């Protein structure tokens, strides 16, 4: 699976279960990711079963254990490590990072702190729970926020994905509404200084030695890479590879590898970055279950690297099986 060569692994003995759906706000995206991966795996000759998360899942997995599980659940319980904890309780091989690493990566303020300790540059930010606004008074907290961070700001839920509840605030009058939007998707909001620049996404594939896919440049029509821009065909222009100077491209790849390693991730991750006018690379967040839909950046980058999505995911599944039995 590496860019140059790969060692063959034993064939999968049994079916792969692709988990998609769930009850998070990102259910639709998860279902789209699951369908695409299942179709890609079937094209390689792998037996695939698509499953949602319901009361029958665990009894069925226990009664008929699959060769491997590929969890493609997005949002809370899908990316916070919970489903992987359950898969480990059942002693089932699965693709992706372990629960503890998922919990850290999914919590954006914590992930930013880990990234900063690892030497990455990340926008100054404050994480505030909803209770602070209720107990201290929203006006006073907002005044303190503006005094510390200034404008413009990016406001987002501390634990969420797909840009749900995210807002760019350029006018102080819009900050209260942005906070309300963020709190609609979680109890804590992350408020960070907005960095104007070129947004890129870097996928990392990890077959024992992590390496990066080509950088994907992101140019949303509306200027903000929100939920609509991410998942509506034609709403965003993706440049693969991104138009970056060689030294900046290397810095982006290094940042993604640093985040992947510092957070203890494995198999697959995606790091989101911003490059400002001075060429500084800013770490925003990392995703342990990146979207794999038709408009998602990881499949676009894999295709640009000459990789087939089905072969990549089958390879990751084989490695997960080998890892489990080692």
C-alpha positions in Angstrom: 0.0 0.0 0.0 3.0 2.3 0.2 3.8 4.5 -2.8 6.6 2.2 -3.9 5.9 -1.4 -2.9 3.9 -3.5 -0.4 4.2 -6.9 1.1 1.3 -9.3 0.3 -0.9 -10.2 3.2 -3.1 -13.3 3.6 -6.5 -13.3 2.0 -9.4 -12.2 4.1 -11.2 -15.3 5.5 -14.8 -14.2 5.8 -16.8 -11.0 5.3 -15.9 -7.4 6.1 -18.6 -5.6 8.0 -18.8 -1.9 7.1 -20.5 0.1 9.9 -22.2 3.2 8.8 -25.1 5.4 9.9 -25.6 5.8 13.6 -27.6 8.5 15.3 -25.3 11.5 15.1 -25.9 14.7 13.1 -23.6 13.2 10.5 -25.6 10.1 9.8 -26.2 10.9 6.2 -22.5 11.5 5.5 -21.7 8.2 7.3 -24.2 6.3 5.1 -22.7 7.8 2.0 -19.2 6.9 3.1 -20.3 3.4 3.9 -22.0 2.8 0.6 -19.0 4.0 -1.3 -16.5 1.9 0.6 -18.7 -1.2 0.4 -19.0 -0.8 -3.3 -15.3 -0.3 -3.7 -14.5 -3.4 -1.6 -16.9 -5.5 -3.6 -15.2 -4.5 -6.8 -12.0 -6.2 -5.5 -13.9 -9.4 -4.8 -14.3 -9.0 -1.0 -17.5 -10.1 0.7 -19.0 -7.1 2.4 -21.9 -6.6 4.7 -23.2 -3.1 5.4 -24.6 -2.6 8.9 -26.1 0.3 10.8 -25.9 0.6 14.6 -28.9 -0.9 16.2 -29.9 -3.4 18.9 -29.3 -6.4 16.6 -25.7 -5.4 15.7 -23.8 -6.8 18.7 -25.7 -10.2 18.9 -25.2 -10.7 15.2 -21.5 -9.8 15.4 -21.0 -12.2 18.3 -22.9 -15.0 16.7 -21.3 -14.6 13.3 -17.9 -12.8 13.8 -16.6 -11.1 10.6 -13.1 -11.2 9.5 -12.8 -7.5 10.1 -15.0 -4.4 10.9 -14.5 -1.0 9.2 -16.2 1.6 11.3 -17.3 4.6 9.2 -19.5 6.2 11.8 -19.0 10.0 11.9 -19.6 12.4 14.8 -19.9 11.5 18.4 -19.9 7.8 19.3 -18.5 7.1 15.9 -15.3 9.1 16.3 -14.9 9.4 20.0 -13.7 5.8 20.5 -17.0 4.4 21.8 -17.7 2.0 19.0 -14.1 0.8 18.9 -14.3 0.1 22.7 -17.3 -2.2 22.0 -15.4 -3.9 19.1 -12.5 -4.6 21.4 -15.0 -6.0 24.0 -16.1 -8.4 21.3 -12.4 -9.1 20.4 -13.0 -8.2 16.8 -10.3 -6.8 14.4 -11.2 -3.4 13.1 -9.6 -0.7 10.9 -8.7 2.5 12.5 -7.2 4.1 15.7 -7.7 2.7 19.1 -10.3 4.2 21.5 -8.0 6.3 23.6 -6.4 8.0 20.6 -9.9 8.6 19.1 -11.0 10.3 22.3 -8.1 12.7 22.2 -8.3 13.4 18.5 -12.1 14.0 18.6 -11.8 16.6 21.3 -10.6 19.6 19.3 -9.1 21.7 22.1 -7.3 18.7 23.5 -6.0 17.7 20.0 -4.8 21.2 19.5 -2.9 21.1 22.7 -1.2 17.8 21.8 -0.4 19.2 18.4 1.1 22.4 19.9 3.3 20.3 22.3 4.5 18.4 19.3 5.7 21.6 17.7 2.8 22.5 15.4 1.4 26.0 15.0 -2.3 26.3 15.8 -4.5 29.3 16.2 -4.9 30.8 19.7 -8.2 29.6 21.1 -10.5 29.3 24.1 -12.8 26.4 24.9 -15.9 27.4 26.9 -18.8 25.2 28.0 -22.3 26.5 27.7 -22.6 26.7 31.5 -20.0 29.5 31.6 -22.3 31.8 29.6 -25.3 31.0 31.7 -23.6 31.4 35.1 -21.3 34.4 34.3 -23.5 36.2 31.8 -23.2 35.9 28.0 -22.3 39.6 27.5 -19.4 39.5 30.0 -18.0 36.3 28.5 -18.3 37.6 25.0 -16.6 40.9 25.9 -13.7 38.9 27.4 -13.4 36.7 24.3 -13.3 39.7 22.0 -10.7 41.4 24.2 -8.5 38.4 24.2 -8.8 37.0 20.7 -10.1 40.0 18.6 -11.8 39.5 15.2 -12.2 37.7 13.0 -13.0 34.4 14.8 -13.9 30.9 14.0 -16.5 29.3 16.3 -17.1 25.6 16.3 -18.3 22.8 18.5 -15.4 21.3 20.5 -16.6 17.8 19.5 -18.2 17.5 16.1 -17.4 17.1 12.5 -18.4 18.0 8.9 -18.3 21.7 9.9 -21.7 21.4 11.6 -22.2 24.4 13.9 -19.2 26.2 12.6 -19.2 30.0 11.9 -16.8 32.6 10.8 -17.4 35.8 12.9 -16.2 39.1 11.4 -18.6 41.4 13.3 -18.9 41.3 17.1 -22.7 41.5 16.8 -22.6 38.0 15.1 -20.7 36.3 17.9 -23.7 35.5 20.1 -25.5 33.8 17.2 -22.4 31.8 16.3 -22.1 30.6 19.9 -25.7 29.4 19.8 -25.0 27.5 16.6 -22.0 25.8 18.1 -23.9 24.9 21.3 -26.6 23.3 19.2 -24.1 20.5 18.4 -22.3 20.2 21.7 -21.9 21.4 25.2 -18.6 23.2 24.7 -17.6 25.7 22.0 -14.1 26.3 20.6 -13.5 29.9 19.7 -10.2 30.5 17.8 -8.6 33.3 15.9 -9.6 32.9 12.3 -6.6 32.4 9.9 -7.2 33.7 6.4 -5.4 31.6 3.8 -5.5 28.4 1.7 -7.2 25.4 3.3 -5.7 22.0 2.6 -6.5 18.5 3.7 -3.7 15.9 4.1 -4.6 12.2 4.3 -2.3 9.8 6.1 -2.2 6.1 5.3 -0.4 4.0 7.8 0.8 0.5 7.0 3.3 0.4 9.8 5.1 3.4 8.5 2.8 6.3 7.9 3.0 8.4 4.7 0.9 11.1 3.2 -1.4 11.3 0.2 -1.2 14.4 -2.0 -2.4 17.6 -0.4 -5.9 18.6 -1.5 -6.5 22.3 -1.9 -10.0 23.4 -1.0 -11.7 26.4 -2.7 -15.4 26.6 -1.6 -17.6 28.8 -3.8 -18.9 30.7 -0.8 -15.5 31.2 0.8 -16.2 29.0 3.8 -15.8 25.2 3.7 -19.1 24.5 5.6 -21.4 21.4 5.5 -23.0 22.4 2.2 -19.6 23.1 0.6 -18.3 19.7 1.7 -21.1 17.5 0.6 -22.8 19.2 -2.3 -21.3 18.3 -5.7 -20.0 21.4 -7.5 -20.0 23.6 -4.4 -16.3 23.4 -3.8 -13.3 23.3 -6.2 -10.7 20.7 -5.1 -7.2 20.9 -6.4 -5.2 17.7 -6.3 -2.4 18.2 -5.7 -2.8 21.6 -4.1 -1.0 24.4 -5.7 1.8 24.8 -3.1 5.4 25.6 -3.2 7.6 22.6 -2.7 8.7 23.7 0.8 5.2 24.5 1.9 3.9 21.2 0.6 6.6 19.4 2.6 5.7 21.4 5.7 2.1 20.4 5.2 3.0 16.7 4.9 5.3 16.9 7.9 2.5 18.5 9.9 0.0 15.7 9.1 2.6 13.1 10.0 3.4 14.8 13.2 -0.2 15.0 14.2 -0.8 11.4 13.3 2.1 10.3 15.4 1.6 12.7 18.3 -2.0 11.6 18.7 -1.1 7.9 18.5 -3.3 7.3 15.4 -3.1 4.3 13.1 -4.3 3.1 9.7 -5.9 6.3 8.4 -6.3 9.9 9.4 -6.9 13.3 7.8 -5.4 16.5 9.0 -6.9 19.9 8.2 -4.5 22.8 7.8 -4.5 26.5 6.7 -1.6 28.2 5.0 -1.5 31.9 5.5 0.0 34.6 3.2 3.4 34.2 4.9 3.5 30.5 4.2 2.9 29.5 7.8 1.2 26.2 8.2 -1.5 26.2 10.9 -2.9 23.0 12.3 -6.7 23.1 12.7 -7.9 19.6 13.5 -7.4 15.9 12.8 -10.1 13.3 11.8 -9.8 9.6 12.7 -12.8 8.6 10.5 -12.5 10.9 7.5 -15.4 11.1 5.1 -15.1 8.8 2.1 -18.0 10.1 0.0 -17.8 11.2 -3.6 -16.8 14.7 -2.6 -14.5 13.8 0.3 -10.8 14.7 0.1 -9.2 11.3 1.0 -10.6 9.4 -2.0 -9.7 12.3 -4.2 -6.1 12.3 -2.9 -5.9 8.5 -3.2 -7.1 8.6 -6.8 -4.5 11.3 -7.6 -1.8 9.0 -6.1 -3.0 6.2 -8.4 -4.6 4.2 -5.6 -7.9 2.3 -5.8 -10.2 3.0 -2.8 -11.3 -0.7 -2.6 -7.7 -2.0 -2.7 -6.6 0.5 -0.1 -9.4 -0.4 2.3 -9.0 -4.1 1.7 -5.3 -3.7 2.5 -6.1 -1.9 5.7 -8.5 -4.6 6.7 -5.9 -7.3 6.0 -3.4 -5.5 8.2 -6.0 -5.1 10.9 -6.6 -8.9 10.9 -2.9 -9.6 10.9 -2.4 -7.1 13.8 -5.2 -8.7 15.8 -3.8 -12.2 15.5 -0.1 -11.3 16.1 
